């Protein structure tokens, strides 16, 4: 299968196979006007299978969102057909308006205009806690 | 000085808690010395949920420091009834007062309020989540009764799921040394997972869980009784089924240690028989009195007033 290489844009590589649509949703890629290629189950020496997303337009990628979804994703910045930067991710310490608290007793459930803030509580389990009520969200 | 809030008991270091206890002890020894410490200062008590003890304790504390108190005691008598957000209400009041104590039924409301308040916010209880000034009260009481905050076995009994005082005190004691925890509750009201795994397991602290108060009693140095709170249940049938699970009576205290300290954040319904009140080990009314002194110490600290 051939996917044209991109000239100026972003390639999200090493996405765990099957998770590309989740990345697509969290980054709101459906709102982009440029070509976006989602490659599922591509062959990977390291991972066996992986997903890749190619975005054919320069854009600021929310690294916190990506780091939350999967810190193993790599972000490649392409300019004039050449990779000029490769970013590695980490689990973000703080997430703002990425995930939302499901505790019906939390103030954010009653007053949804508040920022949804989650803090990393246990990196080993990739667990986050709501900064307001301490309810846990685990990936 | 940067604005300090007290939202969660862990906002204070153990050293700061020791200082607060020392100040409270000094206030108890010489209240006249503090009688004008807050002259010209105002405390706002914003109680979006009913309270007797906590609100009056805050107001009494501020009055004893020479300051003044204003506020409301139910959401119906504030602009919340018109749909104002908690953040806007607190932001507004922070233009009038020097410090705010707030209680709200929703968990995390004081944290939200503190983001926009111009003055220190004290969490006076947020739903079933936290109640740090009750914890300071509990710590002062334990310190006065036991002489130390280290090296004892404490049993928490009753509603450990929604009991915010239990959550805050457990967090606070997890930072002390030599504490063993015994959690006594029915299955439905067990300690939340975020405390069991996030605090106790994570720090390797010794604890046991049981549904039998009788079995736990002989090993306890401190017994912290709680009320099953009707207002925390969505389903009244569950409340009715669980509310009378534990009732402390003189008979149940027979196997207890002679120097046991019995605490309760109050109000009680029937979980401690009135016959226990005359037992010298019953410290819950001394605990109420201590609440005023530790809140005086806290107000002084957050307003950065030294006497």
Interface residues (C-beta under 8 A of the other chain):
Chain A: X103 X105 X106 X107 X108 X109 X110 X111 X113 X114 X121 X122 X129 X130 X131 X132 X133 X134 X135 X136
Chain B: X85 X86 X87 X104 X105 X106 X107 X108 X109 X111 X112 X126 X127 X128 X129 X193 X194 X198 X202
